[in-house]
Amino acid sequence: MVKPLFKPSDLNVKVSFTTIKTVTNPNNGNSVKKPVTLFTKWGAYKRRTINQQYTILGTTTEDSIVIGVRHDNSINKTLGITIDNVNYQILDISSDESNNYLTYDLITIKKVAK
């Protein structure tokens, strides 16, 4: 039997998957773009090894974070992520398409500059 990446008790971070929608400001009627939550999942931060940290130095993923969530086919790179009111963009998704009972997707994210 394959050991899962996370125990269910490790999933202690609420991850909101968002998309950008144009909504109308009720106060003045102007159109504003803002993230709208499509669905949420519980996730966990995944630590990188020292070797992995050295490998990504000087790349676009240097300041990124890796989180793990239960596998879901609806997760794709066009979605955004919000964790603790901080917006992130998805850089990469490593989906577990195996036939195991507990499968997780590892998602590399980077904070969106305001």
GROMACS elastic network, one bead per residue, 0.5 to 0.9 nm:
[ bonds ]
;  ai    aj funct       b0    kb
    1   100     6  0.89449   500
    2   100     6  0.78630   500
    3     6     6  0.85388   500
    4     7     6  0.69483   500
    4   100     6  0.88691   500
    4   101     6  0.89384   500
    4   102     6  0.64014   500
    4   103     6  0.72049   500
    4   104     6  0.81914   500
    5    68     6  0.84744   500
    5   102     6  0.87009   500
    5   103     6  0.81169   500
    5   104     6  0.72629   500
    6     9     6  0.79689   500
    6    10     6  0.59917   500
    6    11     6  0.74361   500
    6    44     6  0.79375   500
    6    68     6  0.81254   500
    6   102     6  0.89620   500
    6   104     6  0.81503   500
    7    10     6  0.52976   500
    7    11     6  0.73500   500
    8    11     6  0.56611   500
    8    12     6  0.86438   500
    9    12     6  0.69132   500
   10    13     6  0.86069   500
   10    43     6  0.77261   500
   10    44     6  0.60835   500
   10    45     6  0.87894   500
   11    14     6  0.82102   500
   11    41     6  0.89856   500
   11    42     6  0.53613   500
   11    45     6  0.84245   500
   11    68     6  0.82009   500
   11    69     6  0.75900   500
   12    42     6  0.61776   500
   12    43     6  0.60793   500
   12    44     6  0.60389   500
   12    45     6  0.89895   500
   13    41     6  0.83637   500
   13    42     6  0.55189   500
   13    44     6  0.56634   500
   13    45     6  0.78976   500
   13    83     6  0.75197   500
   13    84     6  0.85939   500
   14    40     6  0.68823   500
   14    41     6  0.60887   500
   14    43     6  0.62475   500
   14    44     6  0.85848   500
   14    82     6  0.86110   500
   14    83     6  0.64686   500
   14    84     6  0.77805   500
   15    39     6  0.86212   500
   15    40     6  0.55156   500
   15    41     6  0.53096   500
   15    42     6  0.58399   500
   15    43     6  0.62589   500
   15    44     6  0.89669   500
   15    69     6  0.84204   500
   15    81     6  0.66393   500
   15    82     6  0.61040   500
   15    83     6  0.53513   500
   15    84     6  0.82932   500
   16    37     6  0.61144   500
   16    38     6  0.74769   500
   16    39     6  0.60162   500
   16    41     6  0.65645   500
   16    42     6  0.86798   500
   16    80     6  0.82129   500
   16    81     6  0.55443   500
   16    82     6  0.50716   500
   16    83     6  0.65313   500
   17    36     6  0.83768   500
   17    37     6  0.57537   500
   17    38     6  0.57814   500
   17    39     6  0.55041   500
   17    40     6  0.58627   500
   17    41     6  0.80041   500
   17    75     6  0.80399   500
   17    79     6  0.62615   500
   17    80     6  0.56946   500
   17    82     6  0.65413   500
   18    35     6  0.57248   500
   18    36     6  0.52349   500
   18    38     6  0.53517   500
   18    39     6  0.72985   500
   18    40     6  0.87531   500
   18    79     6  0.56188   500
   18    81     6  0.56929   500
   18    82     6  0.70964   500
   19    34     6  0.82133   500
   19    35     6  0.54123   500
   19    36     6  0.54908   500
   19    37     6  0.66509   500
   19    38     6  0.69495   500
   19    78     6  0.76677   500
   19    79     6  0.54111   500
   19    80     6  0.58591   500
   19    81     6  0.84632   500
   20    33     6  0.62698   500
   20    34     6  0.54366   500
   20    36     6  0.60996   500
   20    37     6  0.89116   500
   20    79     6  0.83723   500
   20    80     6  0.80256   500
   21    32     6  0.81993   500
   21    33     6  0.55559   500
   21    34     6  0.57607   500
   21    35     6  0.62730   500
   21    36     6  0.64297   500
   22    31     6  0.61703   500
   22    32     6  0.54418   500
   22    34     6  0.65197   500
   22    35     6  0.87809   500
   23    30     6  0.83267   500
   23    31     6  0.55782   500
   23    32     6  0.54015   500
   23    33     6  0.62372   500
   23    34     6  0.72246   500
   24    27     6  0.87231   500
   24    28     6  0.83201   500
   24    29     6  0.55816   500
   24    30     6  0.55996   500
   24    32     6  0.60844   500
   24    33     6  0.86897   500
   25    28     6  0.58516   500
   25    30     6  0.53499   500
   25    31     6  0.61634   500
   25    32     6  0.66297   500
   26    29     6  0.55886   500
   26    30     6  0.79920   500
   27    30     6  0.82551   500
   35    80     6  0.78717   500
   35    82     6  0.87435   500
   35    87     6  0.86186   500
   37    40     6  0.75259   500
   37    80     6  0.89749   500
   37    81     6  0.86945   500
   37    82     6  0.84657   500
   41    69     6  0.68072   500
   41    70     6  0.76895   500
   42    68     6  0.87044   500
   42    69     6  0.63224   500
   42    70     6  0.77969   500
   43    67     6  0.64862   500
   43    68     6  0.53805   500
   43    70     6  0.74311   500
   44    66     6  0.86548   500
   44    67     6  0.54735   500
   44    68     6  0.53242   500
   44    69     6  0.68106   500
   45    65     6  0.75854   500
   45    66     6  0.60318   500
   45    68     6  0.63256   500
   46    65     6  0.78678   500
   46    66     6  0.53880   500
   46    67     6  0.53541   500
   46    68     6  0.65332   500
   46   106     6  0.81174   500
   47    65     6  0.83819   500
   47    66     6  0.71884   500
   47    67     6  0.86020   500
   48    51     6  0.79674   500
   48    52     6  0.58004   500
   48    53     6  0.63135   500
   48    65     6  0.89539   500
   48    66     6  0.80091   500
   49    52     6  0.51177   500
   49    53     6  0.62785   500
   49    54     6  0.87725   500
   50    54     6  0.62870   500
   50    55     6  0.86053   500
   51    54     6  0.52136   500
   51    55     6  0.61819   500
   51    56     6  0.89437   500
   52    56     6  0.64902   500
   52    57     6  0.89155   500
   53    56     6  0.55771   500
   53    57     6  0.65771   500
   53    62     6  0.78229   500
   54    57     6  0.53636   500
   54    58     6  0.89880   500
   55    58     6  0.85502   500
   55    59     6  0.86187   500
   55    62     6  0.89671   500
   56    59     6  0.54858   500
   56    60     6  0.79330   500
   56    61     6  0.62925   500
   56    62     6  0.53375   500
   56    63     6  0.89447   500
   57    60     6  0.85460   500
   57    61     6  0.79877   500
   57    62     6  0.53802   500
   57    63     6  0.88165   500
   58    61     6  0.81405   500
   58    62     6  0.62581   500
   59    62     6  0.54342   500
   59    63     6  0.87457   500
   60    63     6  0.74601   500
   60    64     6  0.81951   500
   61    64     6  0.51052   500
   61    65     6  0.83631   500
   61    91     6  0.78398   500
   61   108     6  0.81165   500
   61   109     6  0.83912   500
   61   110     6  0.75770   500
   62    65     6  0.87907   500
   63   109     6  0.89138   500
   63   110     6  0.66763   500
   63   111     6  0.82740   500
   64    91     6  0.84086   500
   64   108     6  0.64331   500
   64   109     6  0.54825   500
   64   111     6  0.74492   500
   65   107     6  0.81815   500
   65   108     6  0.56635   500
   65   109     6  0.53223   500
   65   110     6  0.63239   500
   65   111     6  0.86309   500
   66   106     6  0.65109   500
   66   107     6  0.55298   500
   66   109     6  0.62480   500
   66   110     6  0.89005   500
   67   105     6  0.82361   500
   67   106     6  0.57222   500
   67   107     6  0.53388   500
   67   108     6  0.65842   500
   67   109     6  0.77091   500
   68    71     6  0.87371   500
   68   104     6  0.61482   500
   68   105     6  0.55521   500
   68   107     6  0.61603   500
   68   108     6  0.89062   500
   69    72     6  0.82132   500
   69   103     6  0.85875   500
   69   104     6  0.54062   500
   69   105     6  0.54867   500
   69   106     6  0.67672   500
   69   107     6  0.79394   500
   70   102     6  0.74844   500
   70   103     6  0.59932   500
   70   105     6  0.60907   500
   70   106     6  0.89033   500
   71    75     6  0.83692   500
   71    95     6  0.67820   500
   71    96     6  0.66279   500
   71    97     6  0.80274   500
   71   102     6  0.81855   500
   71   103     6  0.54731   500
   71   105     6  0.50197   500
   71   106     6  0.87242   500
   72    75     6  0.59065   500
   72    95     6  0.83384   500
   72   104     6  0.82270   500
   72   105     6  0.75289   500
   73    76     6  0.77741   500
   73    95     6  0.84419   500
   75    78     6  0.84849   500
   75    79     6  0.71812   500
   75    93     6  0.83333   500
   75   105     6  0.88412   500
   76    79     6  0.59769   500
   76    80     6  0.89978   500
   76    90     6  0.80092   500
   76    92     6  0.88028   500
   76    93     6  0.74075   500
   77    80     6  0.76726   500
   77    89     6  0.79418   500
   77    90     6  0.54256   500
   77    91     6  0.68631   500
   77    92     6  0.69758   500
   77    93     6  0.74046   500
   78    89     6  0.84571   500
   78    90     6  0.75689   500
   79    89     6  0.73838   500
   79    90     6  0.69958   500
   80    87     6  0.71251   500
   80    88     6  0.59697   500
   80    90     6  0.62582   500
   80   109     6  0.89808   500
   81    86     6  0.82221   500
   81    87     6  0.58028   500
   81    88     6  0.50376   500
   81    89     6  0.61900   500
   81    90     6  0.71973   500
   81   109     6  0.80222   500
   82    85     6  0.58591   500
   82    86     6  0.53758   500
   82    88     6  0.60623   500
   82    89     6  0.87888   500
   83    86     6  0.53549   500
   83    87     6  0.67235   500
   83    88     6  0.78850   500
   84    87     6  0.84898   500
   86   111     6  0.73560   500
   86   112     6  0.81628   500
   87   110     6  0.85491   500
   87   111     6  0.60542   500
   87   112     6  0.57479   500
   87   113     6  0.86204   500
   88   109     6  0.59354   500
   88   110     6  0.52307   500
   88   112     6  0.50407   500
   88   113     6  0.87430   500
   89   108     6  0.86238   500
   89   109     6  0.55268   500
   89   110     6  0.54933   500
   89   111     6  0.64423   500
   89   112     6  0.61656   500
   90    93     6  0.75011   500
   90   107     6  0.68854   500
   90   108     6  0.60602   500
   90   110     6  0.67077   500
   91   107     6  0.75886   500
   91   108     6  0.54429   500
   91   109     6  0.54052   500
   91   110     6  0.69170   500
   92   106     6  0.82895   500
   92   107     6  0.58378   500
   92   108     6  0.50496   500
   92   109     6  0.71982   500
   93   105     6  0.67562   500
   93   106     6  0.58646   500
   93   108     6  0.63417   500
   93   109     6  0.89728   500
   94   104     6  0.86859   500
   94   105     6  0.55962   500
   94   106     6  0.50196   500
   94   107     6  0.62865   500
   94   108     6  0.83405   500
   95    98     6  0.89380   500
   95   103     6  0.84411   500
   95   104     6  0.68908   500
   95   106     6  0.64892   500
   95   107     6  0.82572   500
   96    99     6  0.86876   500
   96   100     6  0.88813   500
   96   103     6  0.57473   500
   96   104     6  0.57990   500
   96   105     6  0.56935   500
   96   106     6  0.82127   500
   97   100     6  0.84814   500
   97   103     6  0.75417   500
   97   104     6  0.88270   500
   97   105     6  0.88548   500
   98   101     6  0.87239   500
   98   103     6  0.72383   500
   99   102     6  0.86850   500
   99   103     6  0.81186   500
  100   103     6  0.61943   500
